[in-house]
Amino acid sequence: MTQSVSLLGATTSARDSTRSSARTSAPPTTDQPKMRAEALKAYFGATEVLKGVTLPVASHTVTAIIGPSGCGKSTFIRCLNRMHEVVAGARVAGKVLLDHQDIYAPDVDPVRVRRRVGMVFQKPNPFPTMTIRENVLSGLVLNGLRPKDPGELVERALRQVALWDEVKDVLNRSGTSLSGGQQQRLCIARSLALEPEVLLMDEPCSALDPIATARVEELIHELRERYTIVIVTHNMQQAARVADFTAFFYLGELVEHDRTDVIFTRPSEKKTEDYITGRFG
Amino acid sequence: MSTLQKHTDREYEAELEKLKEQVLFMGARTEELLTQAMRAFAERDADGARLTMRIDRQVDQLELDIDQLCLKILARRQPVASDLRFITTTMKLVTDLERIGDLGVNVCERVIELSAEPPLPATQSVTRIAEAALGMLHDALDAFVAGNTELAEEVIERDGQVDAYYAQLFPELLQLMMKDAGSVFRATRLQSIAKYLERIADHATNVAEMVVFMVRGKDVRHAFALSRTDD
């Protein structure tokens, strides 16, 4: 298990990579949340885009955030690693707890939060002037960190995203020489190289073909053993396939949050029912 | 179910509507088969029974058509929530309707055999079972159309009444056979018809249970089975 580490000063926790991969058949619960948003509000200027969302994110599970465009789902996950506030005029109210510590407490360093809570974006965005190897290490370099054994770290990160065998002989090629699906896996490897505890994914497959999508989804299944994942997706079948929990957002509010199988077979809220069955608007 | 809006995709909406219509048509044909079979039974009409048996071919064809439409919708639309429950319920429901059709054919076969024989006094007791079983099927299908779980639950409860009627018939037939050995052929045919009707009530119960699942997303099958055992 991940060690609980202070957000204030300690270095990134050492992770026990031997965590048991056995998953029981019992349904997942949110009894032990890794993160928890509490009455979270987000604003762009005077516009309130999140209207007091309370949502636990269970440890070592995948939580999918679904909802129509403009419902606040991307804003929500950007609040989970303090990325929202980097936009001019954007601000946040409420709490986001990471291992019971509020990441918005005044003495918390947002850079440290982002190392523990990594993010993968919609469009694969490897640094174009960097090689594959440099891309994997870029997060560490930008954080002023020097890994003891960079070669070992690059291999480990690329193996975790099942890209090592495909690129091990071309590590010095540009990251942008890879296919779209490979580039996205490279970006995931870049996030994993920082050994985050939570991985936020903002529509990570929307620019990928079905085969590349299937590979990323398979990867999400594997990563769940070691990381806590929150994924924003427009593709409801994807949410149904990869997520343990699904949260439906509408107009900045959390309408419903439950086990994915419950959401897609017998949701409690009519709004959820209408949205997932395609009866909206 | 009825409070849901229409799908944004009109073609999808039309496919689901068509599926519902086909299930209703299959239900109506099944009811017609049973009604005609029992009319032939009451009137000792062998020709009528033979004609009635032909309805089953239409019921069988509808089962194939509905299954195919369900598969098409599953493959193309990946339905979820109430739509998923509607499709999966329909796929199971048509199997019950098809079996009911087969049992109706069995009734007709026995009617043909009995029509050449003198009547037995136990006919009324069989008719009583038929009325109860057919009423259950009719209400189960109405519950399906309206998404009416109260009616569906009432149907489930009524299965016990049919079982009781069936249990009462057996000693009646036994007595007839003990009194007159010449009635054994007819009494065993009546016994078979009663058994087919009792099975039809069981299938109607299945349909009603599926309606509850379709509307509420709650599987009531085991709960009711347990309460019946407890009684």
HADDOCK unambig.tbl for C-alpha pairs under 7 A between the chains (distance, minus, plus):
assign (segid A and resid 264 and name CA) (segid B and resid 80 and name CA) 5.36 0.50 0.50
assign (segid A and resid 264 and name CA) (segid B and resid 81 and name CA) 4.97 0.50 0.50
assign (segid A and resid 265 and name CA) (segid B and resid 80 and name CA) 5.96 0.50 0.50
assign (segid A and resid 265 and name CA) (segid B and resid 81 and name CA) 3.97 0.50 0.50
assign (segid A and resid 265 and name CA) (segid B and resid 82 and name CA) 6.94 0.50 0.50
assign (segid A and resid 265 and name CA) (segid B and resid 84 and name CA) 6.91 0.50 0.50
assign (segid A and resid 266 and name CA) (segid B and resid 81 and name CA) 5.22 0.50 0.50
assign (segid A and resid 266 and name CA) (segid B and resid 82 and name CA) 6.93 0.50 0.50
assign (segid A and resid 266 and name CA) (segid B and resid 217 and name CA) 5.47 0.50 0.50
assign (segid A and resid 267 and name CA) (segid B and resid 81 and name CA) 6.73 0.50 0.50
assign (segid A and resid 273 and name CA) (segid B and resid 81 and name CA) 6.52 0.50 0.50
assign (segid A and resid 276 and name CA) (segid B and resid 80 and name CA) 6.88 0.50 0.50
assign (segid A and resid 277 and name CA) (segid B and resid 79 and name CA) 6.78 0.50 0.50
assign (segid A and resid 277 and name CA) (segid B and resid 80 and name CA) 5.97 0.50 0.50
assign (segid A and resid 277 and name CA) (segid B and resid 81 and name CA) 6.82 0.50 0.50
assign (segid A and resid 277 and name CA) (segid B and resid 83 and name CA) 6.90 0.50 0.50
assign (segid A and resid 278 and name CA) (segid B and resid 7 and name CA) 5.51 0.50 0.50
assign (segid A and resid 278 and name CA) (segid B and resid 8 and name CA) 5.91 0.50 0.50
assign (segid A and resid 279 and name CA) (segid B and resid 5 and name CA) 5.87 0.50 0.50
assign (segid A and resid 279 and name CA) (segid B and resid 6 and name CA) 5.68 0.50 0.50
assign (segid A and resid 279 and name CA) (segid B and resid 7 and name CA) 4.11 0.50 0.50
assign (segid A and resid 279 and name CA) (segid B and resid 8 and name CA) 5.23 0.50 0.50
assign (segid A and resid 280 and name CA) (segid B and resid 8 and name CA) 6.44 0.50 0.50
